[in-house]
Amino acid sequence: MIILPKDKFKKEALEGKLGQYNKRLKPFAYMLPDMARQYPKYLDSLYKSIITERLLEKGVVNTFELANELLESHGFFDADRYNNAAGVIDDYCKTGGINTSKGSLLEK
């Protein structure tokens, strides 16, 4: 379960992260989904985008339920990439990104 922080700075920073994730997805827009999902950066950004968007919309994300929803709707699911994405977003919510190994801290 990932819970949207009440801290205004973190909420705004997550909105900025969502924009970054969506920007990263643009180069893959011309590809068929079966082709695009072969690229690790695509899946990483896709899962982070979906999780962040749901979090900002609903205030909470049940990651188990969302995982099942994604598998059902897309017929494909990369558990390792999804779990990493969920962990990164959760860390952003809790610490501002202190524990992310390749990511950046939340910024405005």
C-alpha positions in Angstrom: 0.0 0.0 0.0 1.4 3.4 -1.0 -0.2 6.4 0.6 0.1 9.9 -0.8 1.9 12.2 1.7 0.1 15.1 3.2 3.2 17.2 2.6 2.4 19.7 -0.1 6.0 19.8 -1.4 6.0 16.0 -1.9 2.7 16.1 -3.7 3.9 18.8 -6.1 7.2 16.9 -6.6 5.3 13.7 -7.4 3.3 15.6 -10.0 6.7 16.7 -11.5 7.9 13.1 -11.5 4.7 12.0 -13.3 5.6 14.5 -16.0 9.1 13.1 -16.2 7.8 9.5 -16.5 5.4 10.5 -19.2 8.1 12.3 -21.1 10.3 9.2 -21.0 7.4 7.2 -22.6 7.1 9.5 -25.6 10.0 7.8 -27.7 8.1 4.5 -27.4 4.7 5.9 -28.6 5.3 4.8 -32.2 5.9 1.2 -31.1 3.4 -1.5 -30.7 3.1 -2.5 -27.0 4.6 -5.9 -27.6 7.6 -4.3 -29.1 8.0 -1.5 -26.5 7.8 -3.7 -23.5 11.1 -5.3 -24.6 12.8 -2.1 -23.5 13.5 -2.0 -19.7 13.3 1.8 -19.6 9.8 1.6 -21.2 8.4 -0.7 -18.5 10.1 1.1 -15.7 8.6 4.5 -16.8 5.3 2.9 -17.6 4.8 1.4 -14.2 6.1 4.5 -12.4 3.7 6.6 -14.4 0.7 4.4 -13.7 1.4 4.1 -10.0 2.0 7.8 -9.6 -1.0 8.8 -11.6 -3.3 6.5 -9.5 -1.7 7.8 -6.3 -2.3 11.4 -7.2 -5.9 10.6 -8.3 -7.0 8.4 -5.3 -4.5 9.2 -2.6 -3.6 5.6 -2.1 -2.5 2.7 -4.2 -3.0 -0.9 -3.3 -0.1 -2.3 -5.3 -1.3 -5.9 -5.2 -4.7 -4.9 -6.7 -3.1 -2.6 -9.3 -0.7 -5.4 -10.3 -3.6 -7.8 -10.9 -5.5 -5.0 -12.8 -2.5 -4.4 -15.1 -2.0 -8.1 -15.8 -5.7 -8.5 -16.6 -5.9 -5.4 -18.8 -2.5 -5.8 -20.6 -2.1 -9.6 -20.6 1.5 -9.1 -19.6 3.2 -8.2 -16.4 6.9 -7.8 -15.4 6.8 -8.3 -11.6 10.4 -7.3 -11.1 10.0 -3.9 -12.9 6.7 -3.3 -11.2 8.0 -4.0 -7.7 10.9 -1.7 -8.3 8.7 1.0 -9.6 6.3 0.6 -6.6 9.3 0.7 -4.2 10.7 3.9 -5.8 7.3 5.7 -5.6 6.8 4.5 -2.0 10.3 5.8 -1.1 9.5 9.1 -2.7 6.4 9.3 -0.5 8.1 8.3 2.7 11.6 9.9 2.4 11.6 12.1 -0.6 13.7 9.5 -2.5 16.6 9.1 -0.1 16.8 5.4 -0.6 16.5 5.3 -4.4 19.7 4.0 -5.9 19.5 5.4 -9.4 16.8 8.0 -9.1 16.9 11.5 -7.9 15.5 13.2 -4.8 12.1 14.9 -5.1 12.4 18.4 -6.4 9.9 21.1 -7.1 
